[in-house]
């Protein structure tokens, strides 16, 4: 877990499955920046915006559910890139409904320009909004949106 203290709104960023493989995994789709580089970019943007940011990553659905359940103690807003769980996890969706925090869905690629099975999101209709298709910049745009909530 990475946590940085600043003054202001608290934001939890959750990276889902396989995002720990960024930089190695399909760079033509996801780019060549690894997760550490993206996390550094997130921390820098959060500082710029006066946000407190906590960053977590897990490949395990149940662990992501537990992270969401504990989110109210560390966050006012959640930004999540659910990875493949976007298209499969009702459990993650239900966890967000349990905690009643605003959520912003984020993706590096535009899921609507991908394979048919990737075009459905179980998070989109409960999210405040979605930012996708801008590579790592999607996280910066989501942080800007979180700061304005």
N, C-alpha and C positions, 0 to 999 in steps of 0.2 A: 504494500500500500504506500502511495506517495501522498503526502499532505503538506500543504504550504499555508501558513497563516498570513492573512492580510485583513484589512478592515472591509466589511461589506458582506454582500450576499454569499451564501455558501452553496457551492455547486459540486455535485458528485458526478464524475465521469466514469461510466462503466464500459469497458471494452469486452465484447463477447468472444466466442470461440474462434480460434485460429488467428486472431489479431496479433497474438504473440509471435506469429510467423511472418509478419509484414517485413518487407524488404527482401524476403526469399520467396514468398508465395505469389505466384502469378503477377510479377511486376508490371506486365502490360495492362493489367486491370487495376491493381492496387497501388502502383508506384514502387519506388525503390527506397522510400524512407521507412526505417524500422520503427517499432513501437516506442523505443526509448526516445528517438528523435521527435516523434509525434507528441509524446508526453512532455518533452522539453518545450515544444511549441505551445502546448496547452498551458503549461505553467507560466510561460512568458506572457501570453495573451491575458490570462487571468490576472496577473500582476498589473498589466496595463489597464485593465477594466476595474481594478480594485476588488476582485473576487477572491474568496477563499476556495481553493479547489482540492478535492480528494479524488484520486484516480485509482481505480481497481480494474483488474482483468481476470477473467476466469473462462476456462473451457467447459465448465460444468454447470448445467442448467440449475440444479438445486442450490449450488453456491451463489449463483447470480440472484436467485429468489431470496436467499438469506441476506445478501448485500442490499437488495431493495428493501426488505423488511426492516433493516437497521438504518436505512437512509435518513429518516426524520431526525436522527440524533446527530447527523453530520451535514445535512443539506437542506436547502430551501427549494432547490431545483435539481433535477437529474437529467443528465445528457447520457443517452445510451446508444451505442452501436451494438445491437444484439447479434450481429453476424448472421449465421445461418438460422439462429433461433428466431429471427424476424419472421420467418415463414412457417415456423412449426410450433412455437411455444405459447400455448394458452396459459401455462403456469407463470411465465414472466409477465404476461398481460395482467393476469389476476393479481399478481403481487403489487403491480402499480396501482390497481384499483383499491387494494387494501391500505396503502399508505397515503393515498390522496395528496401526492406531491405533483407539481407540474413536471411533465417529462417532455424532452425534446429528442426525437429520433434522429440519428445521424448515420450516414453511410459514406464511405469513400467513393463508391461508384454509384451511378444512377440505377437503382434496382429495376426501374421501369424500362430500361434499355437492355436488360439482361435476359436470361432464359425465362420462359413463361413461369416456371415454378418459383422464381425469385420475385415476381411482381406483386405478390400478396404480402401484406404486413399485418401481423396481429397487434402491432403497437400503434399504427398510424391513426386509427380512429379515436384513440384515447390520449394521443399526444397533443400538446399545444401546437406543435408544428414539426416538420421534418426538413432536414438539410441533407442533401445528397448530391453526389456527382462532381464535387469540387476537390476530390482527393483529400489530403490532410487539411486543407483550407476549410472543409466542411465543419471541423471541430471549432475553428476560430469563429466561423459564422454562427455556430450554435452557442458559443460562449457569449457572443455579442447579443444574441437573442435572449439568453438567460439573464444577462445583466439588465435588460429592459423590462423583464417581467415584474 
